[in-house]
Amino acid sequence: MPTSPTPLAQLPVRRLALEDLLACADLSENRSWPREEHKWGLLLTAGTGYGIDDPEGPGLAACSVVTSYGPGLAAIGMVLVAERYACQGLGRRLMRHVLAEAGDTPLTLYATANGQPLYEELGFTETSRSEMVRGRFTFAAPAPDVPVRPATAEDLPAILRLDQEVFGLDRTHMITRLPAFSDHLRVAEDGGEIIGFAAAWPNMDTHVIGPLIARDPGTAQALIASLATATDRPLRTDIDVRHTSLLSWAKENGIGTVTTTSVMVRSLPDLPGDWRRRFAPLTVAAG
């Protein structure tokens, strides 16, 4: 007798590898997201991917990536379920597996309005919101006169120290990939001391600015303006809504709101580090 198909909520979850990159990009495209193959390459090599194979054919029915920052935090991103399996429990199945794998490790993620109810059900709470902005930088509103220059290999130790101080955890495995992953990496200085850094990395037809770490909003503006001079593509970044002056300045320069997401945590009262100097994540998929 033929066996009954496995219910969707019981389908096995497997670890993804770099060889699954195109399947992940296909799933992004299936949900009307950009394919973002360059970003997928970073996430699948620096993080841990989880996927559910499509029971009706080749490809993935669902996927997600977890980027670990040690026992203090892990970031969940790129939670996707194929269109034909939407609202059938597959996202919940995948997330429960990810939570079980994480154990006692606190978690964070950026949630869309559609995904937020599920994450709240799974114990996540909102700590802030993030505004995605995109557009061609116009240079209509000047940035403060803060010295900014291209980063060199000699700057990396100082960048890592500043990042750990501001992010609150060691993310050396991500930051050391920036020179190869990004097209431009800049540092801001004051008296020879590095007081901020930012990268611009290619994503489809845009350059995404992230991470963006800076002493103050003026330094963040100077870094963005410097990166804008290096590209003819539209810029995109994700700015914590509490940074109102930076958001207003970005909009004066033609970078307008696309959408907002909820920054959520589980098993933590808030994210570690100093949000006042953390202006944009490397990517919302990895924090």
Wavefront OBJ file of the C-alpha trace (Angstrom):
o trace
v 0.000 0.000 0.000
v 1.266 3.552 -0.710
v 2.452 5.440 2.341
v 0.680 8.603 3.408
v 2.625 11.828 2.850
v 4.303 13.310 5.915
v 2.253 16.182 7.361
v 3.918 19.547 6.709
v 4.324 20.221 10.417
v 6.368 17.027 10.759
v 8.717 17.423 7.805
v 12.385 17.017 8.755
v 14.637 20.050 9.097
v 18.215 19.770 7.840
v 21.350 21.892 7.981
v 22.008 23.919 4.868
v 25.370 24.260 3.134
v 26.833 26.712 0.657
v 25.625 24.355 -2.065
v 22.060 25.339 -1.093
v 22.675 29.005 -1.953
v 20.729 28.961 -5.231
v 17.816 27.113 -3.613
v 17.715 29.784 -0.895
v 17.794 32.540 -3.525
v 15.008 30.779 -5.441
v 12.907 30.714 -2.280
v 13.552 34.443 -1.741
v 12.369 35.097 -5.281
v 9.318 32.896 -4.746
v 8.250 35.235 -1.925
v 8.905 38.361 -4.038
v 12.103 39.151 -2.137
v 15.318 40.014 -4.004
v 17.496 36.972 -4.699
v 20.394 38.486 -2.723
v 22.870 35.753 -3.643
v 25.836 37.781 -2.363
v 24.228 38.093 1.074
v 23.200 34.436 1.112
v 26.840 33.507 0.531
v 27.888 35.411 3.659
v 25.079 34.027 5.809
v 25.598 30.404 4.825
v 29.357 30.557 5.462
v 29.359 32.669 8.625
v 26.147 31.272 10.112
v 24.101 28.086 10.265
v 21.347 27.548 7.736
v 18.285 25.400 8.337
v 15.961 24.173 5.628
v 12.972 21.979 4.882
v 13.067 20.304 1.491
v 10.021 20.703 -0.726
v 8.086 17.423 -0.469
v 6.648 17.948 -3.946
v 9.837 18.471 -5.876
v 13.284 20.042 -5.989
v 14.158 23.070 -3.925
v 13.268 24.245 -0.444
v 9.863 24.626 1.164
v 11.287 26.738 4.004
v 14.589 28.076 5.264
v 16.260 30.264 7.871
v 19.777 31.248 8.956
v 21.149 31.672 12.480
v 24.260 33.754 13.137
v 25.863 32.993 16.492
v 27.735 35.475 18.674
v 28.650 32.935 21.325
v 26.490 32.007 24.334
v 25.331 35.616 24.739
v 23.279 36.000 21.549
v 22.310 34.513 18.203
v 20.465 36.281 15.403
v 17.751 34.612 13.319
v 17.195 35.843 9.788
v 15.846 35.033 6.336
v 12.852 33.063 7.631
v 11.075 32.096 4.414
v 8.268 29.710 3.521
v 7.347 28.947 -0.085
v 4.160 30.621 -1.275
v 2.254 27.376 -1.740
v 2.967 26.292 1.849
v 2.169 29.628 3.497
v -0.072 29.629 6.595
v 0.123 25.851 6.979
v 2.404 25.627 10.011
v 5.711 25.222 8.197
v 7.186 28.468 9.534
v 6.248 27.467 13.072
v 7.798 24.013 12.504
v 11.063 25.577 11.337
v 11.181 28.147 14.140
v 10.538 25.559 16.847
v 13.457 23.541 15.492
v 15.704 26.622 15.515
v 14.688 27.410 19.098
v 15.421 23.853 20.181
v 18.845 24.003 18.538
v 19.598 27.341 20.238
v 18.814 25.968 23.699
v 19.435 28.615 26.361
v 21.102 31.093 23.992
v 19.243 34.429 23.857
v 17.928 35.255 20.398
v 17.151 38.309 18.326
v 15.486 38.941 14.985
v 13.924 41.653 12.834
v 10.230 40.900 12.290
v 7.852 42.047 9.602
v 4.258 42.791 10.534
v 3.256 39.415 9.085
v 5.802 37.467 11.091
v 5.554 39.297 14.394
v 2.505 37.424 15.798
v 4.281 34.059 15.389
v 7.434 35.352 17.053
v 5.436 36.775 19.950
v 3.767 33.377 20.346
v 7.258 31.847 20.542
v 8.364 34.183 23.340
v 9.932 37.129 21.501
v 9.248 40.695 22.614
v 9.760 43.980 20.781
v 12.544 46.234 22.053
v 12.692 48.784 19.250
v 11.874 49.345 15.591
v 14.049 49.755 12.541
v 13.334 51.843 9.453
v 14.590 50.651 6.076
v 15.479 53.626 3.886
v 16.477 53.599 0.235
v 17.230 56.091 -2.520
v 19.831 57.973 -4.515
v 21.864 60.161 -2.212
v 21.501 63.814 -3.256
v 24.015 65.591 -0.971
v 21.334 68.250 -0.384
v 22.036 68.385 3.365
v 25.745 68.429 4.238
v 27.341 66.153 6.791
v 29.526 67.455 9.624
v 33.203 67.889 8.829
v 34.423 64.665 10.435
v 37.570 63.110 8.894
v 36.650 59.886 7.054
v 38.983 57.712 4.987
v 39.128 54.223 3.442
v 40.012 51.575 6.010
v 43.308 49.716 5.778
v 44.400 46.324 7.064
v 46.166 48.102 9.935
v 42.805 49.500 11.113
v 41.245 46.097 11.708
v 42.289 45.625 15.373
v 40.862 49.050 16.290
v 37.680 48.364 14.315
v 37.230 45.060 16.136
v 37.746 46.678 19.551
v 35.249 49.434 18.799
v 32.717 46.978 17.392
v 32.867 44.715 20.430
v 32.480 47.711 22.750
v 29.411 49.000 20.883
v 27.806 45.723 19.777
v 28.398 44.230 23.214
v 29.679 40.891 21.962
v 32.542 39.586 19.862
v 31.586 39.351 16.193
v 35.097 38.979 14.810
v 33.889 36.211 12.472
v 31.605 38.746 10.757
v 33.686 41.938 10.865
v 36.819 40.264 9.472
v 34.776 39.271 6.411
v 33.910 42.908 5.618
v 36.978 43.729 3.481
v 36.106 40.904 1.067
v 32.312 41.125 1.393
v 31.951 44.884 0.981
v 32.936 47.160 -1.892
v 33.857 50.011 0.447
v 34.891 50.134 4.110
v 35.469 53.536 5.734
v 36.612 54.724 9.155
v 36.020 58.046 10.911
v 38.774 59.513 13.056
v 39.295 62.090 15.767
v 42.906 62.887 16.650
v 44.077 59.607 15.150
v 41.504 57.554 17.092
v 38.910 55.554 15.147
v 35.494 56.731 16.348
v 33.317 54.982 13.776
v 33.267 52.694 10.777
v 30.856 51.660 8.067
v 30.760 49.359 5.054
v 28.831 49.485 1.789
v 28.195 46.083 0.239
v 26.548 45.204 -3.072
v 23.015 43.860 -3.021
v 21.265 43.544 -6.375
v 21.101 47.093 -7.779
v 21.888 48.883 -4.479
v 24.725 49.357 -2.041
v 23.662 48.490 1.497
v 25.324 50.475 4.281
v 26.000 48.278 7.279
v 27.304 47.873 9.823
v 27.284 51.526 10.836
v 28.997 52.173 14.167
v 29.714 55.771 15.164
v 30.421 57.976 18.182
v 27.418 60.197 17.446
v 24.874 61.019 14.709
v 27.210 63.535 13.081
v 29.908 60.908 12.675
v 27.323 58.506 11.250
v 26.302 61.175 8.727
v 29.916 61.730 7.689
v 30.422 58.005 7.113
v 27.262 57.695 5.001
v 28.158 60.763 2.937
v 31.651 59.423 2.324
v 30.316 56.059 1.169
v 27.783 57.832 -1.064
v 30.623 59.491 -2.982
v 32.007 56.059 -3.862
v 28.958 54.642 -5.662
v 26.469 55.547 -8.358
v 23.958 52.990 -7.062
v 21.014 53.793 -4.789
v 21.850 53.413 -1.106
v 19.922 51.299 1.361
v 20.280 50.913 5.089
v 18.277 50.028 8.207
v 18.331 52.675 10.954
v 17.030 52.316 14.489
v 14.013 54.651 14.732
v 15.436 56.140 17.930
v 18.086 57.834 15.775
v 15.640 60.505 14.663
v 18.224 63.099 13.607
v 20.030 60.626 11.337
v 16.768 59.509 9.760
v 15.688 63.108 9.112
v 19.059 63.918 7.542
v 18.951 60.785 5.349
v 15.508 61.757 4.069
v 16.707 65.279 3.300
v 19.295 63.576 1.094
v 16.808 61.511 -0.887
v 16.896 58.276 1.119
v 13.241 57.628 1.914
v 11.374 55.072 3.987
v 10.628 51.705 2.393
v 9.308 49.787 5.393
v 9.716 49.340 9.135
v 10.445 46.187 11.096
v 10.266 45.234 14.745
v 13.517 44.463 16.569
v 12.715 41.534 18.850
v 14.560 39.547 21.513
v 13.953 36.319 23.389
v 15.387 35.524 26.837
v 16.831 39.047 27.113
v 15.384 42.356 28.332
v 17.168 44.164 25.481
v 20.052 43.792 23.070
v 23.546 44.031 24.589
v 25.885 46.903 23.806
v 25.239 50.604 23.251
v 22.354 51.358 20.896
v 23.293 55.057 20.904
v 26.391 54.264 18.842
v 24.886 51.371 16.867
v 23.132 53.028 13.937
v 22.638 50.165 11.441
v 23.227 46.402 11.433
v 25.497 44.612 9.010
v 22.244 43.155 7.724
v 18.917 42.634 9.463
v 19.406 38.918 8.810
v 22.460 38.783 11.072
v 22.202 41.777 13.404
l 1 2 3 4 5 6 7 8 9 10 11 12 13 14 15 16 17 18 19 20 21 22 23 24 25 26 27 28 29 30 31 32 33 34 35 36 37 38 39 40 41 42 43 44 45 46 47 48 49 50 51 52 53 54 55 56 57 58 59 60 61 62 63 64 65 66 67 68 69 70 71 72 73 74 75 76 77 78 79 80 81 82 83 84 85 86 87 88 89 90 91 92 93 94 95 96 97 98 99 100 101 102 103 104 105 106 107 108 109 110 111 112 113 114 115 116 117 118 119 120 121 122 123 124 125 126 127 128 129 130 131 132 133 134 135 136 137 138 139 140 141 142 143 144 145 146 147 148 149 150 151 152 153 154 155 156 157 158 159 160 161 162 163 164 165 166 167 168 169 170 171 172 173 174 175 176 177 178 179 180 181 182 183 184 185 186 187 188 189 190 191 192 193 194 195 196 197 198 199 200 201 202 203 204 205 206 207 208 209 210 211 212 213 214 215 216 217 218 219 220 221 222 223 224 225 226 227 228 229 230 231 232 233 234 235 236 237 238 239 240 241 242 243 244 245 246 247 248 249 250 251 252 253 254 255 256 257 258 259 260 261 262 263 264 265 266 267 268 269 270 271 272 273 274 275 276 277 278 279 280 281 282 283 284 285 286 287
